[in-house]
């Protein structure tokens, strides 16, 4: 097992631990922060997978995923802050 594969394994463990926080989190903000952390770890995993497989197009996939994750987090936070008012 190479260093990068071991790193992917550790990231998978971190994702599982954060998922527990998302499920148990006492507030909606804890859950949102946990989902944002999972999104960041998935982006790291895609980048490491790109390095392992030597497929540079996966970096573009990671960039698009990062942008969508950021926009999604901001929109969900605004939705929660306005207590469900979509206007």
LINMOUR-V404019 format. One record per pair of residues at least 12 apart in sequence whose C-alpha atoms are under 7 Angstrom apart, sorted by the first residue. I is the first residue (numbers start at 1). J is the second residue. D is the distance in whole Angstrom. If there is no record, write none. Layout:
i=I j=J d=D
i=I j=J d=D
This chain:
i=4 j=48 d=7
i=4 j=52 d=7
i=8 j=45 d=6
i=11 j=41 d=7
i=15 j=38 d=6
i=15 j=41 d=7
i=18 j=34 d=6
i=18 j=38 d=7
i=19 j=34 d=7
i=21 j=34 d=6
i=22 j=34 d=5
i=22 j=35 d=7
i=36 j=73 d=7
i=39 j=69 d=6
i=43 j=62 d=5
i=43 j=65 d=7
i=43 j=66 d=7
i=46 j=58 d=7
i=46 j=62 d=6
i=47 j=59 d=6
i=47 j=62 d=7
